[in-house]
Amino acid sequence: MTGRRIARKMKKVRLNSKVRKAFRGRSRGFTMVEVVIAMLLLGIIGVAVLTSLSYASTVLIITDRRATAESLAKTQMEYVKSWNYTSAPTNGVANYTKITDIPDGYTIGSINRDGDDVNYGGDDPIIAVPWDSGNNTAVKYDEGLQKITVIIKYYILRYDATIQKSIEVGRNYTLEDYKRNPNIF
C-alpha cells in the first residue's frame, strides 16, 4: 500500500471512531445556545408553513365559491337559451324561468331595461331585453334579438384585522349573452 492509501484509511478509522463515540454518549453534545437557535429556526419555519397552509385553504374556499357561481350562471344561461323564443311586448321585456336547484348561499338575478339588478327572489324570472346589436342599446320593439344578463350573488368570509373578526363580503358573477329568434335570423 502506498502512503496515501494508508492515510485515507486512517482518516476513515478516526472518523468512524468519532461517530461511534457520539452514538455511545462519549461526545460533548450540543450547547444550550445551539439548541435555542435550532428551536428558534424550527419555530420560524413552522409558523411560515402554517401561515401558508391557512392562506392556501382560504384561497381554495374562495375559488370554489366563485367556480360554483360561474357554473350556476352558465347553467342558467343555457337553460334560458333552451326555451323557445318569447317576444317582448313594446317597451317591455321577455321573461324566462330560473333553474330550480340553486345551492344555499347563492341567488340568481338579471338586469332590467334600465340596467338595474333585479329578480333575486325565488320564482322571479330572468329578464331578456330586446336589443340592437348595431348601437349596443335596448330597443323599444323586439326585432328578434334579446340580451340576457345573469348575475349570481354569493358571499365569502374575509378576516378583517382591524376588528379582528371574519365578515361576509358580497360578490357577484355576471354572464351576458344573446338569444336570437330562429324565425327571423
Buried (B, 14 or more C-beta within 10 A) or exposed (E): EEEEEEEEEEEEEEEEEEEEEEEEEEEEEEEEEEEEEEEEEEEEEEEEEEEEEEEEEBEEEBEEBBEBBEEBBBBBBEBBBEEEBBBBEEEBBBBBEBBEEBEEEBBBBBBBBEEEBBBEEEEBBBBBBBBBEEEEEBBEEBBBBBBBBBBBBBEBEEEEEEEEEEEEEEBEBBBEBEBEBEEEE
